[in-house]
């Protein structure tokens, strides 16, 4: 049976942008697995697989339905051991957990702070209403007041990336000699920004941008198949 990946989209269903969904799109390609995608706008997420959960990605593989990007990666690793490993070992799995925690506390808040209105403009009317209502309730202010791109904010973000930058100067991939799920975690965050916004916080000669370009080229250019904003 087909593997189905449910992905978050705006009004253009050919431009998935969720960082978590991108992790799994890349993981599936890494494993050499055939799959198809189902585009899901914000207001339809709760209906995926009969209301399976309230977030995507959701993966259906035959009778199995799995939600949460890390859980899906673990499922793929266990179910398809003949494909290229995503973690390599239990130590690699643990390191990927750390990378995910770091990315969600360092890169994701920054992308939100600079690109929230860009995401809003990508949505249809029903999703815009939902997005504004839920995000303004969470942040306690209008969307327009959340976004800020002042140089000090961008520079602070760049400094926070120094551990990543230093790692990529010592080795080609976050996972070491070959890409792994840790790379796809961080790639998903930068791909999120690339797909939704023209804002570029890092210089093109930054080691991180070199790594990101290599990620875009992986798996027959899977990341580049969706053009930048």
DASULWO-V152627 format. One line per field, one symbol per residue. phi: phi as a letter, one per 40 degrees, with the letter a starting at -180 (. if undefined). burial: I if it has 24 or more other ideal C-beta (glycine too) atoms within 12 Angstrom, else O. A space follows every 10 residues. Layout:
phi = ???
burial = ???
//
This chain:
phi = .ccbbcbcbc ccccbcbccc ccdcdccccd cgccabbbcb cdcbdcccfg gdabbbcbbb bgccbbbgcc cccccccccb cccdccbgac ccccccdcdc ccccbbcccc ddcbbdcccd cccccccccc cccccccccg acdccccabc dccccccdcc cdcccccccc acbdchcbca cdccccddcc cdccccaccb cbccccdccc ccccccccfg gdcccbccc
burial = OOIIIIIIII OOOOIIIIII IIIIIIIIII IOIOIOIIII IIIIIOOIIO OOOOOIIIII IOOOIIIOII IIIIIIIOII OOOIIIIIOO OIIOIIOOII OIIIOIIIOI IIIIIIIIII IIIOOOIIOO IIOOIOOOOO OOIOOIIOIO OOOOOOIIOO IOOIIOIIOO OOIIIOOOII IIIIIIIIII IIIIIIIOIO IIOOOOIIIO IIIIIIOIIO OIIOOIOOO
//
